[in-house]
């Protein structure tokens, strides 16, 4: 994360991926985000309707877009979202993404039958809330790691997976792998898609040994959430960033 505004855009990116390819993406966790396609391909709506609430989000219109695009095959069937677990967090001191915007995210998911757990009781500012945070709970500042005395990652994983092991307090046994994102970029150049040349994957030792493991895709950075790369297909199948991420997922899926 580099700035509060950029942090806000990244969290909406998760929705672009989940809605476009709902079938393989069976759950989602979102911190301080607005609903899918909240920008409606305009920068003014992106800034004042997806972060600020000066413009209405218009959940009914976003639902209609999604259902129409699913009928065209531009995104996966909306029925794939029914019953999916979703974890959403919003902090009371987050003024970058207003609570009403995240409220609309929750309503949007609920309209498709998703099972949403909404944690809106935190005092957090705009950042990643973690027990390993270096800032106070209410902060909105670099490095955007807020310690609120809670563990929302545990809550997120329990919501998504149904249960998790106790936190590991010993040395990690897995491997953090740096890989070349250019190899997966649809244009062969990740920087041209507003993505870094390097990506990272944490591979637990059991997974490396051949055990079947689930995949968690974590997105951060300044994502194309209103079409600033110049293409209007950014929120649907064929969108450059979405397809690049899916190239990585397909590689891991064998």
C-alpha positions in Angstrom: 0.0 0.0 0.0 1.3 3.4 -0.8 -1.5 5.9 -0.1 -4.9 5.7 1.5 -6.6 6.2 -1.9 -4.5 3.5 -3.5 -5.2 1.2 -0.6 -8.9 1.7 -1.1 -8.8 0.8 -4.8 -7.0 -2.5 -4.1 -9.8 -3.9 -2.0 -12.4 -3.3 -4.7 -10.1 -5.4 -7.0 -10.9 -8.5 -5.1 -14.5 -8.2 -6.2 -13.5 -7.8 -9.8 -11.7 -11.1 -9.6 -14.4 -12.9 -7.6 -17.3 -11.8 -9.7 -15.6 -12.4 -13.0 -14.6 -16.0 -12.1 -17.0 -16.9 -9.4 -16.9 -20.6 -10.0 -13.3 -21.3 -8.9 -13.3 -18.5 -6.3 -15.5 -20.0 -3.6 -15.1 -17.4 -0.9 -14.0 -13.9 -0.4 -12.6 -11.6 2.3 -12.7 -7.8 1.9 -11.5 -5.0 4.1 -13.1 -1.6 3.5 -14.3 -1.9 -0.1 -17.3 -0.9 -2.2 -19.5 -3.2 -4.4 -18.5 -4.7 -7.7 -18.4 -2.2 -10.6 -19.2 0.7 -8.3 -17.1 3.0 -10.5 -19.4 2.3 -13.5 -16.4 3.2 -15.7 -16.1 6.8 -14.6 -13.4 8.3 -12.5 -15.7 10.7 -10.7 -18.0 7.9 -9.6 -14.9 5.8 -8.6 -13.7 8.6 -6.3 -16.9 9.9 -5.0 -19.1 6.8 -5.0 -16.7 4.0 -4.2 -14.7 5.6 -1.5 -16.6 8.7 -0.5 -20.4 8.7 -0.5 -21.0 12.0 -2.2 -22.4 10.0 -5.2 -24.9 7.1 -4.6 -23.6 3.6 -5.1 -26.9 2.4 -6.6 -26.8 -1.2 -5.7 -29.9 -2.1 -7.8 -28.1 -0.9 -11.0 -24.9 -2.8 -10.1 -27.0 -6.0 -9.5 -28.6 -5.5 -12.9 -25.3 -5.1 -14.6 -24.0 -8.2 -13.0 -27.0 -10.3 -13.9 -27.0 -9.0 -17.5 -23.3 -9.7 -17.9 -23.7 -13.2 -16.5 -26.4 -13.9 -19.1 -24.0 -12.7 -21.8 -21.3 -15.0 -20.3 -19.0 -12.0 -19.6 -18.9 -13.0 -15.9 -19.6 -16.4 -14.3 -23.2 -17.3 -13.4 -24.5 -15.4 -10.4 -25.8 -18.6 -8.9 -22.2 -19.5 -8.1 -22.3 -16.8 -5.4 -25.2 -18.4 -3.6 -24.2 -19.7 -0.2 -20.6 -18.5 -0.6 -18.9 -17.4 2.6 -17.8 -13.7 2.6 -16.0 -11.8 5.3 -16.2 -8.0 5.3 -14.5 -5.6 7.7 -14.9 -1.8 8.0 -13.4 0.4 10.7 -15.2 3.2 12.4 -12.3 5.6 11.8 -12.0 4.8 8.1 -12.8 8.0 6.2 -11.2 6.8 3.0 -13.9 4.3 2.3 -17.1 5.5 4.0 -19.1 2.9 6.0 -22.2 3.5 3.8 -20.1 2.3 0.8 -19.1 -0.9 2.5 -22.7 -1.3 3.7 -23.7 -1.4 0.0 -21.0 -4.0 -0.6 -22.7 -6.2 2.0 -26.1 -5.6 0.5 -24.8 -6.3 -3.0 -23.5 -9.7 -2.0 -26.6 -10.6 0.0 -28.7 -10.0 -3.1 -27.0 -13.0 -4.7 -27.5 -15.2 -1.7 -24.0 -15.1 -0.3 -23.5 -15.8 3.4 -21.9 -12.5 4.7 -20.2 -12.0 8.0 -19.9 -8.2 8.5 -17.5 -6.9 11.1 -18.2 -3.2 11.5 -17.5 -2.9 15.2 -13.7 -2.2 14.9 -12.4 1.3 15.6 -9.8 0.9 12.8 -8.7 3.5 10.4 -8.1 2.7 6.7 -5.5 -0.1 6.7 -4.8 -3.8 7.2 -5.9 -4.6 10.8 -3.6 -7.2 12.3 -2.2 -8.2 15.7 1.2 -7.6 14.2 0.4 -4.0 13.3 2.9 -1.3 13.9 0.4 1.6 14.2 -2.4 2.3 16.6 -5.9 1.1 15.8 -7.3 4.4 14.4 -4.4 5.3 12.2 -4.6 5.9 8.4 -0.9 6.2 7.6 2.0 4.2 6.1 2.6 1.3 6.4 -1.2 0.9 6.9 -0.9 -1.9 9.5 -3.2 -1.2 12.4 -3.2 -3.0 15.7 -6.7 -3.0 17.2 -6.1 -5.8 19.7 -8.1 -8.2 17.5 -7.3 -10.8 14.9 -9.5 -10.3 11.8 -7.3 -12.7 9.7 -8.4 -15.5 12.1 -12.0 -14.4 11.7 -11.6 -14.2 7.9 -10.1 -17.6 7.6 -12.6 -19.2 9.9 -15.4 -17.7 7.8 -13.9 -18.8 4.5 -12.6 -22.2 5.5 -14.9 -23.2 8.4 -12.0 -23.6 10.9 -8.3 -23.0 11.3 -5.4 -24.3 13.4 -4.1 -22.2 16.2 -1.5 -19.6 15.1 2.0 -21.0 14.7 4.4 -19.4 17.2 7.4 -21.3 16.0 9.5 -20.7 12.8 7.5 -21.1 9.6 8.3 -24.3 7.7 7.2 -23.1 4.3 8.9 -21.1 1.6 8.2 -17.6 0.3 8.7 -17.8 -3.4 9.4 -14.8 -5.6 8.2 -15.2 -9.2 8.2 -13.3 -12.4 4.7 -11.8 -13.1 5.8 -10.8 -16.6 5.5 -14.5 -17.5 1.8 -14.4 -16.7 0.9 -10.9 -17.9 -1.3 -10.9 -21.0 0.9 -8.3 -22.6 4.1 -9.9 -21.4 4.9 -6.8 -19.3 3.4 -6.6 -15.8 4.4 -2.9 -15.3 2.3 -2.1 -18.4 -0.7 -3.4 -16.4 0.0 -1.4 -13.3 1.4 -4.5 -11.7 4.9 -5.1 -10.3 7.3 -7.4 -12.1 7.6 -9.5 -9.0 4.9 -11.5 -7.3 5.2 -13.7 -4.1 3.7 -17.0 -3.1 3.9 -18.6 0.3 4.0 -22.4 -0.1 3.6 -24.4 3.1 5.9 -27.4 3.4 3.0 -29.8 3.3 1.8 -28.4 0.0 5.3 -28.5 -1.5 5.4 -32.2 -0.5 2.3 -33.0 -2.5 -0.6 -32.5 -0.1 -3.7 -30.9 -1.7 -4.0 -27.3 -0.5 -6.4 -24.5 -0.9 -5.3 -21.3 -2.6 -5.8 -17.8 -1.1 -5.2 -14.9 -3.6 -4.3 -11.7 -1.9 -4.5 -8.5 -3.9 -3.0 -5.1 -3.0 -1.7 -2.1 -4.9 -3.4 0.3 -7.3 -5.8 -1.8 -9.3 -7.7 -0.7 -12.4 -11.1 -0.3 -11.0 -12.5 2.4 -13.3 -10.7 1.7 -16.6 -7.6 3.8 -16.3 -5.7 1.4 -18.4 -7.8 2.4 -21.3 -10.1 -0.6 -21.8 -13.7 -0.9 -20.8 -13.5 -4.7 -20.2 -11.6 -4.3 -16.9 -14.4 -5.8 -14.8 -15.3 -8.8 -17.0 -13.6 -11.8 -18.6 -10.9 -10.7 -20.9 -9.9 -7.8 -18.6 -6.1 -7.6 -18.7 -5.4 -7.6 -14.9 -8.1 -10.2 -14.2 -6.8 -12.6 -16.9 -3.2 -12.1 -15.7 -4.2 -13.2 -12.2 -6.1 -16.1 -13.5 -3.1 -17.2 -15.5 -1.3 -17.5 -12.2 -4.2 -19.4 -10.6 -4.4 -21.8 -13.6 -0.7 -22.6 -13.4 -1.0 -23.6 -9.7 -4.1 -25.6 -10.5 -2.0 -27.7 -12.9 
